[in-house]
């Protein structure tokens, strides 16, 4: 995997305040793929996602 295609993804949960730092890449739909499904509090929808190229 080339580092030019990778992103540093920060996911924050406004419900419980948890913060996740992951690596991922963009798919054809323009979404970031990290394997992240839900926060530990069960929140799946109200997530704040920030992405920066590595």
MODELLER restraints for C-alpha pairs under 7 A, 6 or more apart:
rsr = mdl.restraints
at = mdl.atoms
rsr.add(forms.Gaussian(group=physical.xy_distance, feature=features.Distance(at['CA:3:A'], at['CA:54:A']), mean=6.47, stdev=0.5))
rsr.add(forms.Gaussian(group=physical.xy_distance, feature=features.Distance(at['CA:4:A'], at['CA:54:A']), mean=6.80, stdev=0.5))
rsr.add(forms.Gaussian(group=physical.xy_distance, feature=features.Distance(at['CA:5:A'], at['CA:25:A']), mean=6.05, stdev=0.5))
rsr.add(forms.Gaussian(group=physical.xy_distance, feature=features.Distance(at['CA:6:A'], at['CA:23:A']), mean=6.71, stdev=0.5))
rsr.add(forms.Gaussian(group=physical.xy_distance, feature=features.Distance(at['CA:6:A'], at['CA:24:A']), mean=5.62, stdev=0.5))
rsr.add(forms.Gaussian(group=physical.xy_distance, feature=features.Distance(at['CA:6:A'], at['CA:25:A']), mean=4.92, stdev=0.5))
rsr.add(forms.Gaussian(group=physical.xy_distance, feature=features.Distance(at['CA:6:A'], at['CA:53:A']), mean=6.22, stdev=0.5))
rsr.add(forms.Gaussian(group=physical.xy_distance, feature=features.Distance(at['CA:6:A'], at['CA:54:A']), mean=5.89, stdev=0.5))
rsr.add(forms.Gaussian(group=physical.xy_distance, feature=features.Distance(at['CA:7:A'], at['CA:23:A']), mean=5.64, stdev=0.5))
rsr.add(forms.Gaussian(group=physical.xy_distance, feature=features.Distance(at['CA:7:A'], at['CA:24:A']), mean=5.30, stdev=0.5))
rsr.add(forms.Gaussian(group=physical.xy_distance, feature=features.Distance(at['CA:7:A'], at['CA:25:A']), mean=5.74, stdev=0.5))
rsr.add(forms.Gaussian(group=physical.xy_distance, feature=features.Distance(at['CA:7:A'], at['CA:51:A']), mean=6.10, stdev=0.5))
rsr.add(forms.Gaussian(group=physical.xy_distance, feature=features.Distance(at['CA:7:A'], at['CA:52:A']), mean=5.44, stdev=0.5))
rsr.add(forms.Gaussian(group=physical.xy_distance, feature=features.Distance(at['CA:7:A'], at['CA:53:A']), mean=4.37, stdev=0.5))
rsr.add(forms.Gaussian(group=physical.xy_distance, feature=features.Distance(at['CA:7:A'], at['CA:54:A']), mean=5.25, stdev=0.5))
rsr.add(forms.Gaussian(group=physical.xy_distance, feature=features.Distance(at['CA:8:A'], at['CA:22:A']), mean=6.00, stdev=0.5))
rsr.add(forms.Gaussian(group=physical.xy_distance, feature=features.Distance(at['CA:8:A'], at['CA:23:A']), mean=4.81, stdev=0.5))
rsr.add(forms.Gaussian(group=physical.xy_distance, feature=features.Distance(at['CA:8:A'], at['CA:24:A']), mean=6.62, stdev=0.5))
rsr.add(forms.Gaussian(group=physical.xy_distance, feature=features.Distance(at['CA:8:A'], at['CA:51:A']), mean=5.63, stdev=0.5))
rsr.add(forms.Gaussian(group=physical.xy_distance, feature=features.Distance(at['CA:8:A'], at['CA:52:A']), mean=5.26, stdev=0.5))
rsr.add(forms.Gaussian(group=physical.xy_distance, feature=features.Distance(at['CA:8:A'], at['CA:53:A']), mean=6.14, stdev=0.5))
rsr.add(forms.Gaussian(group=physical.xy_distance, feature=features.Distance(at['CA:8:A'], at['CA:54:A']), mean=6.05, stdev=0.5))
rsr.add(forms.Gaussian(group=physical.xy_distance, feature=features.Distance(at['CA:9:A'], at['CA:21:A']), mean=5.80, stdev=0.5))
rsr.add(forms.Gaussian(group=physical.xy_distance, feature=features.Distance(at['CA:9:A'], at['CA:22:A']), mean=5.09, stdev=0.5))
rsr.add(forms.Gaussian(group=physical.xy_distance, feature=features.Distance(at['CA:9:A'], at['CA:23:A']), mean=5.68, stdev=0.5))
rsr.add(forms.Gaussian(group=physical.xy_distance, feature=features.Distance(at['CA:9:A'], at['CA:24:A']), mean=6.66, stdev=0.5))
rsr.add(forms.Gaussian(group=physical.xy_distance, feature=features.Distance(at['CA:9:A'], at['CA:49:A']), mean=6.88, stdev=0.5))
rsr.add(forms.Gaussian(group=physical.xy_distance, feature=features.Distance(at['CA:9:A'], at['CA:50:A']), mean=5.72, stdev=0.5))
rsr.add(forms.Gaussian(group=physical.xy_distance, feature=features.Distance(at['CA:9:A'], at['CA:51:A']), mean=4.52, stdev=0.5))
rsr.add(forms.Gaussian(group=physical.xy_distance, feature=features.Distance(at['CA:9:A'], at['CA:52:A']), mean=6.65, stdev=0.5))
rsr.add(forms.Gaussian(group=physical.xy_distance, feature=features.Distance(at['CA:10:A'], at['CA:20:A']), mean=5.71, stdev=0.5))
rsr.add(forms.Gaussian(group=physical.xy_distance, feature=features.Distance(at['CA:10:A'], at['CA:21:A']), mean=4.64, stdev=0.5))
rsr.add(forms.Gaussian(group=physical.xy_distance, feature=features.Distance(at['CA:10:A'], at['CA:22:A']), mean=6.39, stdev=0.5))
rsr.add(forms.Gaussian(group=physical.xy_distance, feature=features.Distance(at['CA:10:A'], at['CA:49:A']), mean=5.82, stdev=0.5))
rsr.add(forms.Gaussian(group=physical.xy_distance, feature=features.Distance(at['CA:10:A'], at['CA:50:A']), mean=5.14, stdev=0.5))
rsr.add(forms.Gaussian(group=physical.xy_distance, feature=features.Distance(at['CA:10:A'], at['CA:51:A']), mean=6.37, stdev=0.5))
rsr.add(forms.Gaussian(group=physical.xy_distance, feature=features.Distance(at['CA:11:A'], at['CA:19:A']), mean=5.79, stdev=0.5))
rsr.add(forms.Gaussian(group=physical.xy_distance, feature=features.Distance(at['CA:11:A'], at['CA:20:A']), mean=5.08, stdev=0.5))
rsr.add(forms.Gaussian(group=physical.xy_distance, feature=features.Distance(at['CA:11:A'], at['CA:21:A']), mean=6.48, stdev=0.5))
rsr.add(forms.Gaussian(group=physical.xy_distance, feature=features.Distance(at['CA:11:A'], at['CA:47:A']), mean=6.55, stdev=0.5))
rsr.add(forms.Gaussian(group=physical.xy_distance, feature=features.Distance(at['CA:11:A'], at['CA:48:A']), mean=5.61, stdev=0.5))
rsr.add(forms.Gaussian(group=physical.xy_distance, feature=features.Distance(at['CA:11:A'], at['CA:49:A']), mean=4.65, stdev=0.5))
rsr.add(forms.Gaussian(group=physical.xy_distance, feature=features.Distance(at['CA:11:A'], at['CA:50:A']), mean=6.50, stdev=0.5))
rsr.add(forms.Gaussian(group=physical.xy_distance, feature=features.Distance(at['CA:12:A'], at['CA:18:A']), mean=5.93, stdev=0.5))
rsr.add(forms.Gaussian(group=physical.xy_distance, feature=features.Distance(at['CA:12:A'], at['CA:19:A']), mean=4.54, stdev=0.5))
rsr.add(forms.Gaussian(group=physical.xy_distance, feature=features.Distance(at['CA:12:A'], at['CA:20:A']), mean=6.41, stdev=0.5))
rsr.add(forms.Gaussian(group=physical.xy_distance, feature=features.Distance(at['CA:12:A'], at['CA:47:A']), mean=5.85, stdev=0.5))
rsr.add(forms.Gaussian(group=physical.xy_distance, feature=features.Distance(at['CA:12:A'], at['CA:48:A']), mean=5.06, stdev=0.5))
rsr.add(forms.Gaussian(group=physical.xy_distance, feature=features.Distance(at['CA:12:A'], at['CA:49:A']), mean=6.59, stdev=0.5))
rsr.add(forms.Gaussian(group=physical.xy_distance, feature=features.Distance(at['CA:13:A'], at['CA:19:A']), mean=6.50, stdev=0.5))
rsr.add(forms.Gaussian(group=physical.xy_distance, feature=features.Distance(at['CA:13:A'], at['CA:39:A']), mean=6.95, stdev=0.5))
rsr.add(forms.Gaussian(group=physical.xy_distance, feature=features.Distance(at['CA:13:A'], at['CA:46:A']), mean=6.90, stdev=0.5))
rsr.add(forms.Gaussian(group=physical.xy_distance, feature=features.Distance(at['CA:13:A'], at['CA:47:A']), mean=5.08, stdev=0.5))
rsr.add(forms.Gaussian(group=physical.xy_distance, feature=features.Distance(at['CA:13:A'], at['CA:48:A']), mean=6.42, stdev=0.5))
rsr.add(forms.Gaussian(group=physical.xy_distance, feature=features.Distance(at['CA:14:A'], at['CA:47:A']), mean=6.75, stdev=0.5))
rsr.add(forms.Gaussian(group=physical.xy_distance, feature=features.Distance(at['CA:16:A'], at['CA:41:A']), mean=6.73, stdev=0.5))
rsr.add(forms.Gaussian(group=physical.xy_distance, feature=features.Distance(at['CA:22:A'], at['CA:34:A']), mean=6.67, stdev=0.5))
rsr.add(forms.Gaussian(group=physical.xy_distance, feature=features.Distance(at['CA:23:A'], at['CA:34:A']), mean=6.24, stdev=0.5))
rsr.add(forms.Gaussian(group=physical.xy_distance, feature=features.Distance(at['CA:24:A'], at['CA:32:A']), mean=6.24, stdev=0.5))
rsr.add(forms.Gaussian(group=physical.xy_distance, feature=features.Distance(at['CA:24:A'], at['CA:33:A']), mean=5.30, stdev=0.5))
rsr.add(forms.Gaussian(group=physical.xy_distance, feature=features.Distance(at['CA:24:A'], at['CA:34:A']), mean=4.59, stdev=0.5))
rsr.add(forms.Gaussian(group=physical.xy_distance, feature=features.Distance(at['CA:25:A'], at['CA:32:A']), mean=5.50, stdev=0.5))
rsr.add(forms.Gaussian(group=physical.xy_distance, feature=features.Distance(at['CA:25:A'], at['CA:33:A']), mean=5.47, stdev=0.5))
rsr.add(forms.Gaussian(group=physical.xy_distance, feature=features.Distance(at['CA:26:A'], at['CA:32:A']), mean=4.52, stdev=0.5))
rsr.add(forms.Gaussian(group=physical.xy_distance, feature=features.Distance(at['CA:26:A'], at['CA:33:A']), mean=6.02, stdev=0.5))
rsr.add(forms.Gaussian(group=physical.xy_distance, feature=features.Distance(at['CA:27:A'], at['CA:33:A']), mean=6.72, stdev=0.5))
rsr.add(forms.Gaussian(group=physical.xy_distance, feature=features.Distance(at['CA:37:A'], at['CA:44:A']), mean=6.78, stdev=0.5))
rsr.add(forms.Gaussian(group=physical.xy_distance, feature=features.Distance(at['CA:38:A'], at['CA:44:A']), mean=4.62, stdev=0.5))
